[in-house]
Amino acid sequence: MEGTLTSCSPSVNPNIEKPEDMVKTGVLARFQNFLRKCLIAVISYGPMPNHIAFIMDGNRRYAKCRSIQQGAGHRVGFFALIANLLYCYEMGVKYMTVYAFSIDNFKRDPKEVQSLMQLMEEKINELLEKQSVIDKLNCKVNFWGNLELLCEPVRLAAQKLMASTAGNTGPVLSVCMPYNSTSEIANAVSEVYAERREMLQREHDGDCNGQAVNNGVHPEISVADLDRHMYSAGCPDPDIVIRTSGETRLSNFLLWQTTFSHLQNPDALWPDFSFRHLVWSVLQYQRAYPYLEQNRNLAKKQL
């Protein structure tokens, strides 16, 4: 995802330490680990989010600001994704959802799209390997979106990763690609319609055969019906939605699920989004928590 407004932060070396290596070799200093755990223990006294969603904005601008190859920004962005998955795990955040590729992104330059598809295939295959971060965290991975729009190698890799982690009981990482919310809602309506038509057809066939059939089928489509057919079915709504790079638009991301989410737009580009940014986001959420809970409870009473 990319927006239009933000300033370039000071240049840093894009060859940062890979989060996978941090897990394998423990290269983070013990003192840094100790401080991080202490900070997490302190903020855990307040209400903690169960689900954080990220619009990973700023990868291309990160590369442009540092005069590095365009695709390098997305590579560093992948490291930021894994690092924040680890941080969320340490904080006890069970669900993490990321907007990786919008359906609208197919309108970009074909060479850029092809490069992104190759990077996705490469990184998904890395996550399939034993001893990967996904394996170590016992993480379950979902892909939300119209996978039929992906090229075959990427689609097969995504399906294989979902199948191989389906039984995992650790944190849940949901990757939205290729995705937008209007497509998700339209897909849910189509599935509910097909389900309802099949049930009505069974009821009609039963009546024609002289059998009393009463499945309590109602032709109307309810909110609960749509909830069951969203890509996010079974996953709680996000407590926090973070769009990096200072952008304030949701860009067709989880519109159905974010009614009571705390929306945040830090200035940091996605590859720069670090532990300190995540801590600050949680603190902002905790400050707004009473207001968010009040609105949630009021909405429940009105149902």
Secondary structure, DSSP 4 states (H G I P E B T S, - for coil): ---S--PPPPP--S-PPPHHHHHHH--S-HHHHHHHHHHHHHHTTS---SEEEEE---HHHHHHHTT--HHHHHHHHHHHHHHHHHHHHHHT--EEEEE--BGGGGGS-HHHHHHHHHHHHHHHHHHHSTTSHHHHHT-EEEEES-GGGS-HHHHHHHHHHHHHHTT--S-EEEEE-SB-HHHHHHHHHHHHHHHHHHHHHHHHHHHHTT--------SSPPHHHHHHHSTTTTSPPPSEEEEGGG-----SSSTTT-TT-EEE--SS-GGG--HHHHHHHHHHHHHHHHHHHHHHHHHHHH-
